[in-house]
């Protein structure tokens, strides 16, 4: 399978964060008794940071476990999701404390909530993305092959 370009990595991250933002901002505002604005701002800060972390983490993951050499089994996908979310908890804890002015304990509880949401979300999103990408790449390769064949038949 073809390597991912920077443009594709940005597309992957923006879609991941955009869908998550639509779900989490109102949900966590309701759960935390905060305004949608407060949680929306926190979600945007976390989302932007997570997007950067996503691109960095996935580039490292793809280099260490390239999809053309390592089959993306459920075990590999679970490892991927745990690694991403575990790293992001460390980053997010500080951001939650600063943005909402809450204690380490409250920030940690919120991070656990985000983790509970994002762990299955990360798994499902990447499974769907990879599946759609594979179909797209196969269709693209087929069109290139057909165009090549047409040009050589003339």
Buried (B, 14 or more C-beta within 10 A) or exposed (E): EEEBEEEEBBEBBEEBBEEBBEEBBBBBBEEBEBEEEBBBBBBBBBBEBBBEBBBEBBEEBBEEBEBEEEEBEEEBBEEBBBBBBEEBBEBBBEBBBEBBEBEEEBBBBBBEBBBEBBBEBBBEBBBEBBEEBEEEEEEEEEEEEEEEEEEEEE
